[in-house]
C-alpha cells in the first residue's frame, strides 16, 4: 500500500510539473528618438500571456545598453511583465573602459533635461506597446541606471514605483514634498565604496523630508555591482572595487518581486 501511495504522489508531481506554463518570451529591437538622437532599446514580453500587464523600464549600468540589461528585461518578461531595456546614451553606445563610462554617464546626469527627455521617450514606447497597461508602469536601474530611475522619481514622472540596484543616491536636484508619485525601493550593498553611509543617510533624510514612500534594503558584505556576474571580471581588468555577490543578487531580485506585487497587486 505504501509503495502505491508513493507512486501516486510521484505521478501527481509529474502531472503538476507538466502542467506548469513555460514562459514564451518574445523579444524585439526597438528604435526611438529623443533630443535629436536615435535610441536603441530592447523589449521583452511573454507572448503566452493574454491581455495587458504592467510595463517595466530597465536602465543600464554606466557601461551602456548591453547584454546584462537585456538579460534583466528577459527575466522580467518571465515574471509576466513587459520590459523595455532602454538606451540612455544614444545609438546603443557602450563603454569599453571606466573612463569612457564615466564620461558618458556624467554627460547624461549633468544635463537633466536631456536625461528626462530620453527616459520619457522610452516610457512612451513602452506605454504604447499592445501588451502594456499604461496605468501600471515602474522602472528599475543598475548602478548609473539606479541613479537615473531615482532621479526620474524625484522629477515627478508618472511611475508607480522605482527600484535602484546598487545605484547612486546623491543628487543636485533633491525630491520636493508632493512631487514624487512613485514608491521607491533602494537595494544597496553595505560594502559599496561608491555609495557611502553618509550618502545613504542623506538620501533617507531627503526622502523623509519629501514625504516619499520608500525603503532601503542593505545587503551585508555586498560591494558595488553586486548583481552583475561580470563584476569580478571588470574588477580584475580595471582594478576597480566591484564584486558579484550571488546571495545579494538573488535576495535583491526577490525584494523587487515583492515590491512589484505590492504596487501592482498580485499578478
VOBA-910344 format. One record per residue (C-alpha): residue number from 1; x, y, z. Coordinates in nm, 3 decimals. Example, Ala and Ser with C-alpha at 12.3 -4.5 7.8 and 13.67 -1.06 7.14 Angstrom:
2
<site k="1" east="1.230" north="-0.450" up="0.780"/>
<site k="2" east="1.367" north="-0.106" up="0.714"/>
***
This chain:
267
<site k="1" east="0.000" north="0.000" up="0.000"/>
<site k="2" east="0.281" north="0.241" up="0.090"/>
<site k="3" east="0.450" north="0.175" up="-0.243"/>
<site k="4" east="0.126" north="0.255" up="-0.425"/>
<site k="5" east="0.087" north="0.576" up="-0.228"/>
<site k="6" east="0.443" north="0.683" up="-0.312"/>
<site k="7" east="0.381" north="0.605" up="-0.679"/>
<site k="8" east="0.063" north="0.810" up="-0.671"/>
<site k="9" east="0.242" north="1.108" up="-0.521"/>
<site k="10" east="0.519" north="1.086" up="-0.779"/>
<site k="11" east="0.269" north="1.071" up="-1.066"/>
<site k="12" east="0.084" north="1.371" up="-0.923"/>
<site k="13" east="0.409" north="1.568" up="-0.904"/>
<site k="14" east="0.494" north="1.481" up="-1.264"/>
<site k="15" east="0.147" north="1.594" up="-1.371"/>
<site k="16" east="0.185" north="1.930" up="-1.190"/>
<site k="17" east="0.525" north="1.992" up="-1.346"/>
<site k="18" east="0.394" north="1.901" up="-1.690"/>
<site k="19" east="0.105" north="2.143" up="-1.648"/>
<site k="20" east="0.324" north="2.434" up="-1.538"/>
<site k="21" east="0.326" north="2.702" up="-1.802"/>
<site k="22" east="0.663" north="2.773" up="-1.959"/>
<site k="23" east="0.707" north="3.143" up="-2.044"/>
<site k="24" east="0.705" north="3.218" up="-2.417"/>
<site k="25" east="0.943" north="3.514" up="-2.401"/>
<site k="26" east="0.941" north="3.716" up="-2.720"/>
<site k="27" east="1.195" north="3.992" up="-2.779"/>
<site k="28" east="1.229" north="4.274" up="-3.026"/>
<site k="29" east="1.472" north="4.551" up="-3.110"/>
<site k="30" east="1.312" north="4.894" up="-3.084"/>
<site k="31" east="1.436" north="5.231" up="-3.203"/>
<site k="32" east="1.302" north="5.566" up="-3.089"/>
<site k="33" east="1.431" north="5.920" up="-3.089"/>
<site k="34" east="1.491" north="6.185" up="-2.826"/>
<site k="35" east="1.676" north="6.516" up="-2.834"/>
<site k="36" east="1.759" north="6.453" up="-3.200"/>
<site k="37" east="1.934" north="6.124" up="-3.123"/>
<site k="38" east="1.828" north="5.771" up="-3.216"/>
<site k="39" east="1.798" north="5.548" up="-2.912"/>
<site k="40" east="1.821" north="5.170" up="-2.944"/>
<site k="41" east="1.623" north="4.964" up="-2.696"/>
<site k="42" east="1.524" north="4.604" up="-2.642"/>
<site k="43" east="1.175" north="4.488" up="-2.544"/>
<site k="44" east="1.072" north="4.154" up="-2.395"/>
<site k="45" east="0.735" north="4.005" up="-2.303"/>
<site k="46" east="0.565" north="3.668" up="-2.257"/>
<site k="47" east="0.361" north="3.601" up="-2.571"/>
<site k="48" east="0.176" north="3.325" up="-2.387"/>
<site k="49" east="0.002" north="3.571" up="-2.155"/>
<site k="50" east="-0.327" north="3.717" up="-2.273"/>
<site k="51" east="-0.424" north="4.074" up="-2.204"/>
<site k="52" east="-0.232" north="4.371" up="-2.077"/>
<site k="53" east="0.017" north="4.370" up="-1.795"/>
<site k="54" east="0.245" north="4.619" up="-1.612"/>
<site k="55" east="0.541" north="4.758" up="-1.802"/>
<site k="56" east="0.891" north="4.794" up="-1.658"/>
<site k="57" east="1.168" north="5.025" up="-1.780"/>
<site k="58" east="1.520" north="4.881" up="-1.732"/>
<site k="59" east="1.808" north="5.130" up="-1.721"/>
<site k="60" east="2.158" north="5.001" up="-1.784"/>
<site k="61" east="2.479" north="5.039" up="-1.585"/>
<site k="62" east="2.735" north="5.304" up="-1.680"/>
<site k="63" east="2.874" north="5.060" up="-1.939"/>
<site k="64" east="2.573" north="5.136" up="-2.159"/>
<site k="65" east="2.291" north="4.931" up="-2.310"/>
<site k="66" east="2.445" north="4.583" up="-2.315"/>
<site k="67" east="2.354" north="4.217" up="-2.277"/>
<site k="68" east="2.324" north="4.246" up="-1.900"/>
<site k="69" east="2.037" north="4.496" up="-1.925"/>
<site k="70" east="1.873" north="4.277" up="-2.189"/>
<site k="71" east="1.900" north="3.970" up="-1.968"/>
<site k="72" east="1.718" north="4.153" up="-1.690"/>
<site k="73" east="1.446" north="4.252" up="-1.937"/>
<site k="74" east="1.401" north="3.887" up="-2.032"/>
<site k="75" east="1.388" north="3.787" up="-1.665"/>
<site k="76" east="1.112" north="4.042" up="-1.605"/>
<site k="77" east="0.922" north="3.902" up="-1.903"/>
<site k="78" east="0.944" north="3.558" up="-1.744"/>
<site k="79" east="0.776" north="3.708" up="-1.437"/>
<site k="80" east="0.485" north="3.826" up="-1.650"/>
<site k="81" east="0.583" north="4.186" up="-1.717"/>
<site k="82" east="0.665" north="4.363" up="-2.042"/>
<site k="83" east="1.011" north="4.511" up="-2.003"/>
<site k="84" east="1.199" north="4.768" up="-2.210"/>
<site k="85" east="1.577" north="4.787" up="-2.167"/>
<site k="86" east="1.642" north="5.148" up="-2.263"/>
<site k="87" east="1.934" north="5.335" up="-2.413"/>
<site k="88" east="2.036" north="5.649" up="-2.225"/>
<site k="89" east="2.349" north="5.724" up="-2.431"/>
<site k="90" east="2.208" north="5.710" up="-2.783"/>
<site k="91" east="2.282" north="5.485" up="-3.080"/>
<site k="92" east="2.326" north="5.193" up="-2.841"/>
<site k="93" east="2.664" north="5.333" up="-2.739"/>
<site k="94" east="2.867" north="5.125" up="-2.494"/>
<site k="95" east="3.180" north="5.199" up="-2.294"/>
<site k="96" east="3.480" north="4.965" up="-2.308"/>
<site k="97" east="3.669" north="5.145" up="-2.030"/>
<site k="98" east="3.566" north="5.305" up="-1.698"/>
<site k="99" east="3.698" north="5.638" up="-1.825"/>
<site k="100" east="3.453" north="5.632" up="-2.113"/>
<site k="101" east="3.175" north="5.505" up="-1.889"/>
<site k="102" east="3.230" north="5.797" up="-1.653"/>
<site k="103" east="3.228" north="6.042" up="-1.943"/>
<site k="104" east="2.910" north="5.901" up="-2.096"/>
<site k="105" east="2.718" north="5.875" up="-1.768"/>
<site k="106" east="2.826" north="6.219" up="-1.644"/>
<site k="107" east="2.717" north="6.381" up="-1.970"/>
<site k="108" east="2.367" north="6.245" up="-1.917"/>
<site k="109" east="2.330" north="6.314" up="-1.546"/>
<site k="110" east="2.468" north="6.667" up="-1.572"/>
<site k="111" east="2.207" north="6.755" up="-1.835"/>
<site k="112" east="1.879" north="6.663" up="-1.669"/>
<site k="113" east="1.653" north="6.798" up="-1.947"/>
<site k="114" east="1.825" north="6.556" up="-2.188"/>
<site k="115" east="1.813" north="6.266" up="-1.940"/>
<site k="116" east="1.446" north="6.327" up="-1.874"/>
<site k="117" east="1.362" north="6.356" up="-2.244"/>
<site k="118" east="1.539" north="6.029" up="-2.323"/>
<site k="119" east="1.368" north="5.848" up="-2.037"/>
<site k="120" east="1.028" north="5.985" up="-2.132"/>
<site k="121" east="1.075" north="5.883" up="-2.495"/>
<site k="122" east="1.136" north="5.526" up="-2.381"/>
<site k="123" east="0.839" north="5.547" up="-2.147"/>
<site k="124" east="0.618" north="5.650" up="-2.437"/>
<site k="125" east="0.732" north="5.349" up="-2.641"/>
<site k="126" east="0.661" north="5.112" up="-2.353"/>
<site k="127" east="0.317" north="5.254" up="-2.277"/>
<site k="128" east="0.212" north="5.218" up="-2.641"/>
<site k="129" east="0.306" north="4.851" up="-2.664"/>
<site k="130" east="-0.010" north="4.640" up="-2.709"/>
<site k="131" east="0.075" north="4.414" up="-2.413"/>
<site k="132" east="0.117" north="4.700" up="-2.165"/>
<site k="133" east="-0.130" north="4.855" up="-1.925"/>
<site k="134" east="-0.015" north="5.221" up="-1.940"/>
<site k="135" east="-0.159" north="5.286" up="-1.595"/>
<site k="136" east="0.083" north="5.037" up="-1.436"/>
<site k="137" east="0.445" north="5.134" up="-1.503"/>
<site k="138" east="0.761" north="5.102" up="-1.297"/>
<site k="139" east="1.134" north="5.131" up="-1.358"/>
<site k="140" east="1.445" north="4.954" up="-1.235"/>
<site k="141" east="1.808" north="5.053" up="-1.281"/>
<site k="142" east="2.157" north="4.930" up="-1.207"/>
<site k="143" east="2.446" north="5.149" up="-1.084"/>
<site k="144" east="2.416" north="5.453" up="-1.314"/>
<site k="145" east="2.071" north="5.327" up="-1.406"/>
<site k="146" east="1.971" north="5.314" up="-1.041"/>
<site k="147" east="2.063" north="5.680" up="-1.011"/>
<site k="148" east="1.860" north="5.754" up="-1.325"/>
<site k="149" east="1.538" north="5.592" up="-1.203"/>
<site k="150" east="1.568" north="5.759" up="-0.864"/>
<site k="151" east="1.614" north="6.095" up="-1.032"/>
<site k="152" east="1.315" north="6.035" up="-1.259"/>
<site k="153" east="1.109" north="5.972" up="-0.945"/>
<site k="154" east="1.244" north="6.296" up="-0.795"/>
<site k="155" east="1.147" north="6.477" up="-1.115"/>
<site k="156" east="0.788" north="6.371" up="-1.063"/>
<site k="157" east="0.744" north="6.135" up="-1.357"/>
<site k="158" east="0.426" north="5.930" up="-1.352"/>
<site k="159" east="0.566" north="5.598" up="-1.229"/>
<site k="160" east="0.412" north="5.358" up="-0.980"/>
<site k="161" east="0.749" north="5.258" up="-0.842"/>
<site k="162" east="1.123" north="5.262" up="-0.900"/>
<site k="163" east="1.387" north="5.013" up="-0.786"/>
<site k="164" east="1.756" north="5.101" up="-0.764"/>
<site k="165" east="2.010" north="4.817" up="-0.757"/>
<site k="166" east="2.346" north="4.941" up="-0.622"/>
<site k="167" east="2.262" north="5.281" up="-0.768"/>
<site k="168" east="2.398" north="5.626" up="-0.694"/>
<site k="169" east="2.196" north="5.817" up="-0.434"/>
<site k="170" east="2.345" north="6.166" up="-0.434"/>
<site k="171" east="2.172" north="6.440" up="-0.632"/>
<site k="172" east="2.186" north="6.812" up="-0.701"/>
<site k="173" east="1.807" north="6.812" up="-0.755"/>
<site k="174" east="1.653" north="6.662" up="-0.440"/>
<site k="175" east="1.295" north="6.547" up="-0.407"/>
<site k="176" east="1.037" north="6.804" up="-0.307"/>
<site k="177" east="0.726" north="6.742" up="-0.097"/>
<site k="178" east="0.428" north="6.648" up="-0.310"/>
<site k="179" east="0.624" north="6.599" up="-0.631"/>
<site k="180" east="0.725" north="6.233" up="-0.614"/>
<site k="181" east="0.450" north="5.999" up="-0.733"/>
<site k="182" east="0.646" north="5.673" up="-0.725"/>
<site k="183" east="0.717" north="5.442" up="-0.438"/>
<site k="184" east="1.091" north="5.390" up="-0.403"/>
<site k="185" east="1.299" north="5.081" up="-0.324"/>
<site k="186" east="1.677" north="5.110" up="-0.286"/>
<site k="187" east="1.878" north="4.786" up="-0.282"/>
<site k="188" east="2.222" north="4.871" up="-0.154"/>
<site k="189" east="2.545" north="4.687" up="-0.082"/>
<site k="190" east="2.676" north="4.755" up="0.268"/>
<site k="191" east="3.037" north="4.744" up="0.143"/>
<site k="192" east="2.982" north="4.963" up="-0.164"/>
<site k="193" east="3.271" north="5.214" up="-0.167"/>
<site k="194" east="3.099" north="5.435" up="-0.423"/>
<site k="195" east="2.791" north="5.498" up="-0.209"/>
<site k="196" east="2.896" north="5.589" up="0.142"/>
<site k="197" east="2.695" north="5.551" up="0.464"/>
<site k="198" east="2.678" north="5.929" up="0.474"/>
<site k="199" east="2.511" north="5.932" up="0.132"/>
<site k="200" east="2.263" north="5.668" up="0.243"/>
<site k="201" east="2.180" north="5.876" up="0.550"/>
<site k="202" east="2.142" north="6.191" up="0.339"/>
<site k="203" east="1.913" north="6.005" up="0.097"/>
<site k="204" east="1.698" north="5.883" up="0.386"/>
<site k="205" east="1.664" north="6.238" up="0.519"/>
<site k="206" east="1.577" north="6.364" up="0.171"/>
<site k="207" east="1.303" north="6.105" up="0.124"/>
<site k="208" east="1.161" north="6.166" up="0.471"/>
<site k="209" east="1.157" north="6.541" up="0.419"/>
<site k="210" east="0.976" north="6.500" up="0.085"/>
<site k="211" east="0.723" north="6.254" up="0.235"/>
<site k="212" east="0.817" north="5.981" up="-0.013"/>
<site k="213" east="0.713" north="5.621" up="0.049"/>
<site k="214" east="1.049" north="5.448" up="0.036"/>
<site k="215" east="1.255" north="5.156" up="0.163"/>
<site k="216" east="1.630" north="5.100" up="0.177"/>
<site k="217" east="1.743" north="4.738" up="0.196"/>
<site k="218" east="2.112" north="4.687" up="0.272"/>
<site k="219" east="2.294" north="4.362" up="0.197"/>
<site k="220" east="2.584" north="4.272" up="0.425"/>
<site k="221" east="2.913" north="4.202" up="0.250"/>
<site k="222" east="2.789" north="4.324" up="-0.088"/>
<site k="223" east="3.002" north="4.564" up="-0.290"/>
<site k="224" east="2.921" north="4.779" up="-0.590"/>
<site k="225" east="2.765" north="4.598" up="-0.891"/>
<site k="226" east="2.675" north="4.302" up="-0.669"/>
<site k="227" east="2.404" north="4.178" up="-0.909"/>
<site k="228" east="2.624" north="4.150" up="-1.218"/>
<site k="229" east="2.822" north="3.826" up="-1.266"/>
<site k="230" east="3.064" north="4.022" up="-1.488"/>
<site k="231" east="3.159" north="4.250" up="-1.198"/>
<site k="232" east="3.453" north="4.031" up="-1.094"/>
<site k="233" east="3.592" north="4.043" up="-1.448"/>
<site k="234" east="3.563" north="4.422" up="-1.459"/>
<site k="235" east="3.726" north="4.446" up="-1.116"/>
<site k="236" east="4.027" north="4.244" up="-1.225"/>
<site k="237" east="4.058" north="4.404" up="-1.567"/>
<site k="238" east="4.038" north="4.766" up="-1.450"/>
<site k="239" east="4.140" north="4.738" up="-1.083"/>
<site k="240" east="3.815" north="4.885" up="-0.953"/>
<site k="241" east="3.624" north="4.779" up="-0.638"/>
<site k="242" east="3.338" north="4.579" up="-0.789"/>
<site k="243" east="3.228" north="4.229" up="-0.691"/>
<site k="244" east="2.946" north="3.992" up="-0.771"/>
<site k="245" east="2.756" north="3.857" up="-0.472"/>
<site k="246" east="2.526" north="3.568" up="-0.563"/>
<site k="247" east="2.335" north="3.577" up="-0.235"/>
<site k="248" east="2.267" north="3.950" up="-0.253"/>
<site k="249" east="2.179" north="3.921" up="-0.622"/>
<site k="250" east="1.917" north="3.654" up="-0.553"/>
<site k="251" east="1.775" north="3.824" up="-0.247"/>
<site k="252" east="1.754" north="4.168" up="-0.409"/>
<site k="253" east="1.562" north="4.022" up="-0.704"/>
<site k="254" east="1.316" north="3.867" up="-0.459"/>
<site k="255" east="1.278" north="4.202" up="-0.283"/>
<site k="256" east="1.196" north="4.363" up="-0.617"/>
<site k="257" east="0.930" north="4.100" up="-0.688"/>
<site k="258" east="0.763" north="4.158" up="-0.351"/>
<site k="259" east="0.773" north="4.533" up="-0.416"/>
<site k="260" east="0.605" north="4.492" up="-0.756"/>
<site k="261" east="0.341" north="4.262" up="-0.608"/>
<site k="262" east="0.262" north="4.538" up="-0.360"/>
<site k="263" east="0.241" north="4.829" up="-0.604"/>
<site k="264" east="0.062" north="4.644" up="-0.884"/>
<site k="265" east="-0.134" north="4.392" up="-0.682"/>
<site k="266" east="-0.052" north="4.023" up="-0.704"/>
<site k="267" east="-0.042" north="3.935" up="-1.074"/>
***
